[in-house]
Amino acid sequence: MKKAFLVLTIGMTALTAVLLYERLFVERFFGPAAVAALGLLLCVVLAFFVSYLLSETRYRNNVLSTWLVLTSIAVPFFILDLVAGFFLIKPLSPALRPDPNRHHSMVPSSYSRIEQSEFSYIQRVNNLGMRGQDATLAKPANTFRILMLGDSFTMGKGVHDDETWSVLTERALNEKAAACGGPHIQVLNGGVDSYAPILSLIELRELRGTTPDVVVEDLDVTDLVQEQAYRHMGSFAADGMPLRVHAVTMTNPSLTDRVRTWIDKHLVFTRFIFVSIDKMFHYGNVDVGARVITLADPEIVNYTLAGDTVDRRHEWADIFDSIDRMKKLSDTLHAAFVLSIYPWPHQYSDTSWIPGRYEFMAKNARPSPNSVNTIETLAAKDSIELFTAFPAFRAYRGNRDLYYKQDMHWTSVGASVMATAMTDYLERRYSAMWCKR
């Protein structure tokens, strides 16, 4: 028995040391749940060591009795937790996967856990690799189809599946179409976290079989810089057409990541305890999905701020090259093409997105209208239809936050504002294509 406790002490000590090393030198952060888990492991190590010391003394029977009681509690709890997980937890997949043509994509027919301190939900990806309910590739009869393309704002990061602005827009448009005897309006949400127009162009090419009636490309603040990063990883035809953007190399997950992922997939009660501990201390978990660009980088938003003096003509030319090609491809599909822009929280007000904005900009930084003016000028020059949600956000007079305080994405209220603005625009511009009276 003494040898068994020695082996257990050494084994648990080694495991604890590995996890501690990864947190200190690989992950470089400790969340409350991680501290609690490591603290529990240290207690187990100490208990094994004490048992080793007492295993051949007069306390031998007390040690065995104690471990018998602990085992009789822990084993049934683990079995119950595992059984509950089997019935209650939907199979989870990574939020993103490497893609041979467009760098990364979502996993079709899957569920992913999206969790930070300000939101937590399970995201459903349909059979076409888009967020939302399943859909046929071929457009159903008597259907007017709108394809939304863009990044995490389009995807709806921060809100539940039924709160994305694509879903809200579809719901509102169907009410209006029904009132005028129109067809079913279907909005496909092709937004993918960290996309830029070059990736949306390739995605549109892959999704041409959806035969949309309208294609909407949502241009995000991050896109100007991310477009350059993706172009450096891309392959192009002789005429400059992007063929593919090479897949990101996925790093091997750390042991702590693998343990947490296994718990997320299989143990209901243990997962609930860890999440509750993190939320109790208002801790924002690091998103361990594939990250293609470090978002907390001031360069991403610098061009939207007053005082930016960088010559960005080449960057603007590249991003509008992708947008122009999207429009031409939409033309071949006989689909209208709309370029859509919306404000990031620092462009909306001086009081939103605090303290999160200070990871990207100085406290005295102020937005400049130059980037929006440039987009409007280039869109007009290339005869690209432009929708802007800036007026709708600035007209909001409610008392609920449109953006999260740490994360830059929309709350459910912000998504609703975007949906209302887009619904009004699409009805005004395209209702003649679906209304029968």
Beta strands, then each sheet from edge to edge (+ up, - down):
strand 1: 97-99
strand 2: 103-105
strand 3: 110-116
strand 4: 119-125
strand 5: 143-149
strand 6: 184-189
strand 7: 214-219
strand 8: 234-236
strand 9: 242-245
strand 10: 336-341
strand 11: 385-388
sheet 1: 1+ 2-
sheet 2: 3+ 4-
sheet 3: 6+ 5+ 7+ 10+ 11+
sheet 4: 8+ 9-
end
